[in-house]
Amino acid sequence: MLNLRQLQHVRALAEHAHFGRAARAVHLSQPAFTRSIQALETHLQVTLFDRGQGGIRPTVFGRLLLERGAQIVHQSRQLEKEIRQLRGLDSGQVAVGAGPYPAASLLPTVTGRLVSAHPGLRVRVMIDNWRGLTRLLREGELDLFVADIRELAGAGDLDITPMPSHRTVFFCRPGHPLLALPRLDADSLAQYPLAGTEIPQNLGEGFGALDEDYTVVSDDALFLRALVAASDVISVAPRSTIAGQLARGELVELPVKDTPAYASAYGIVRLAGQTPSPAAQAVRAELLRVEEELSE
């Protein structure tokens, strides 16, 4: 069977066009080097090099082997490099997916901590809803993602780690006309444009149909927060994801009565039955750590 050492011998002979010089280049005696080339020709049942007064030149079979062999040697070296990278966190890369609000509340802290501790690590973050992230994970584009997991229950090919739930609230800008009303209910909210992210279908009667009333639908949480802060549009999100804006007075929670109770249901998702890389394990551990800090 053809092996990498023989490919290296063929490349050396093509480069040096001399058995003695090629043998020295690969640290073999000339007889041993010659036997290696002859054994390969016997195995393939072709002549790889023409030997004559004009020197040593690769035949059409030799040229094919050189071309394809160079690709194989390169891929082998690249594979060894990637395996070395996976053994540690100081090199390599990890692809992380996040739903709109985890991307805004969890990922900045998680990513910042990881790259500060491991400057050689490259982190690629992709933001989408749970449907898009699940597709990317199954296609091998992501190592893991954090998003709403309600519609993923029962998926046998996924390994899901639930995260603590957070109460969801309606919010608006400071000075919004709704804040002057003595009582806020669903009818009050209906008087103003509503914006939000796509909602899973199995949230239950009432809230599950809320996205049908959205004037603006976006999977960009930063955009939604900026939209609300700059207009009379109202929105809804897990309270923990806008806690900073609420504390600074940039946004205001709407104390709405008689609306369905709703809590977030985020989780960390990866493909089942696959060994995660050290980088993916570190991302998962940091996600859980940051989530625990936010919940305190």
N, C-alpha and C positions, 0 to 999 in steps of 0.2 A: 504493500500500500504506500502511496506517495506520502511523504512527511515533510515537515517544514525544513528540516536539516538538508534534505536533498534539494529542495527549492533554493536554499541559500547557496548550495554548491553549484547549481546551474547558473545562478546569477553571477557568482564569482568567476566562473569560467567564461561567461559571456563578456564580463567586464575586462578581464585580464587577457583573454585570448591565448592563454598559455597554462598548461596543467601545473607546472611547477609554481608559478607565481600565484595562481588561484589557490593551490593547496596551502601555501604559506599564509595567504590572506584569511583562510578559515581555520588555521592552526592544525592542519593535518599533514601527514607525510604524503608525498606524491603518489605512492602506490595505493594508499588507502583512499585518497581522493579519486584516483582513476577508477578504482573498484566501485565507488559510490555512483559515479556517472554511468558506468557500464551496467550496474545493477538496475538503475532506473530505466535505461534504454531497454534492457531485457524485459523488465516488468511491463513497460508500455508497448513493447514490440515495435519501436520506431527508432530511427537515428536522430538524435537531438543536435549533434554537431558534426559538421563536415571537417575532417582532418586532412590537410593536404599542404602542398608547398605554399599555397596562398595564405596559410594560417588556419586558425580554428574559428569557424563561423557557425552560428546557429542555423539549423535547417528551418523549414516552414513549421515543423513540429516544435522545434526549439523556441522559435519566436512566439508561438502560441503559448507555450508553457511559461516563458518569461513574462508575457503580458498578463496572463491570468495569475501566475504565481506571485507577481508583485502585489496584486490586489489581496491575495490570501495572506501574504506576510504582513501587509499593512493592517488588515483586519485583525490578525492575530495579536499584533502589538497593541492595537487600540483596545482589544478585549482585555488584555492583561492590564493596561492602564486603567480601564474602567473598574475592573475588579479591585485593583489597589485603592482606587478612590472610594469605593463602597465600604472598604474596611474602616474608614475614618470619616470625620466630619470636616476636616480641614481642606478638603477638595471635593470635586464632584458637584452635583446639582440635585435639586428636588423640586418637583412640580406640585403645587398646592392649589386646590380649588376652594372657593368660598362663596356662600350665598351673600346677597347684598349687605345685610346687617352684620353678620360675622366678619365680613371683609372690612367694614368700617370700624367695628368695635374690638375685635380680637386680633386680626391679622397684623395690623401695624405694630403692636407690642410684641407679638410672637416673632415676626420677621426681624424686627430690630434687635431683639435679644439674641437670636440665632446668628445673625451676620456679625454682630459685635463680638460674640464668643468665638466664632469660626469665620474669620475674614475670607478664607478661600472658598467657602461654600456659596454656590449660586442658587438663589431661590426664585422660581418663576411662579407668580400668582395669577390665577385666572378667576374672574368673577362672573358668575352666572346664577340662574336659578337651579333648583335641585335636578330638574330634568336634564338641562344641558350638562351639568357637572357629572351626572351619572353616565351619560353617553361618553363624555371625555374619559372618565375613569375606565370604562369598559373597553375603550379604544386604545388604552395604554398611554394617553396623553397626560394623565395625572397619577401621582403616587397616592394621594388621599385628598379628601375634601371635607369641609364642615359646612352644613346647610340643614334646612328643614328635612326631617327624616320620616314624616308621617306617611308619605306615599311610597316609602321604600320598604315598609314592613313586609316580611315574607319573601324578600328577594334572596334566594339561596346562594347567589354568587357574591353577596356583599357581606362584609364584616362591619357591623355598626356598633359604635360606642355612644350611647345616649349621653347628653350633657344636661345640666340643671336647667329647668324651665324658668322663664322670666315673664312677668306680667306685661301685657301689651296695652298701650294707652294711645288715645288720640292726642294730637298736639297741633299747635298753631304758633303764629308769631306773637310777640308782645303787642298789646293794643288791638288785637283782633276784635271785631264787633261781637263775636260769640261770647267773649269774656264779660261783656256787660249784661248778659241775660241772667235772670235770677235762677233759671233752671235749664240745664242742657240735656236734650234727649236726642234720639235718632232723627226726629223730625227737624230739630234745630240744625243738626249736621247736614241734612239734605239740602239746606239752603245755600251751601257753599261747595265749590269744586273739591273733590276728594282725590288724593294721589296716594299711590302705594306700590308695593311690589306684588308680583303674582302670588296668589294664595292657593295652597293645596286644596283640592276639592273635598277632602274628608274632614273638614274642621267642624262640621255639624251645621244644623239649620241656623240660618241667620248670618253668622259671620262668614260662613263658607261662600255665600253669594255676594259678599261685600264688593269683591273686585268687579262685579258686573256694573256697579255704580261708579267705578273709578273714572274720573275725567282724564287723569294722567297715570299711565302704568310704566314703571321703569324698574330695572334691576340695579340701579345705581343709587345707593343710599345717600351718598354725599350730594348728588343732584336733588334728591327729594327733600333733604334738609334745607338746602339752599333755596329751593323753590318755595317752601313753606315760609322761610324767614323773610322772603322778599315779596310776598303776596298774601292774598286772603285764602289761598289754597290751604286745606288742612290735610293731615296725614295720620297714619297709624304705624306704630313700631313697638318692639319690645322696649320697655322703659330703660333698661340697662344700657341700650345702645345709644340713647340720647341723653343720658344722665349728665354728661359734661355740659351740654348745651342748656339743659334745664337749670343746672346749678349756676351757670354764668348769666342766666336771664336772656339767652339768645332765642330760646323756644319756651313755650308754656304748655303744660299739660292741661288738657280739657277735662274737667270733672263731669263726664257724661253719665247720665243715669239710664237705667233700663236698656242697656245694650248687652249682647251676649258676652260672657266672660271668655277671655282668650289668653292663652299663655304660649310662649314659644316652645318649640320642640326641636332643638338643634342636636346634631350628633356628628361624630367623626366617622367617615365612611371610607373604607378601602376594599379592594378585592379580597375575597376569602381564599384561603389556601395558598397564599403567596407570602414569602418571607419578605418583610419590609426592609428597606435599606436602613443603615444607622441614621441617615438624615431624616427619613420619613418617621422613624421612631422618635427622634428628637422633636420633630414638629408636633407629633401627637402629644408627647409629654408636656410640651410647652403650652399647647392649646388648653389642656386640662388644668395646668397650673394657673394660667392667666384667667381662665373662666372661674376658677375657685377664688381668686383674688377679687374679681368683679362681684362675686356673690356674697362676699363678706360684708 
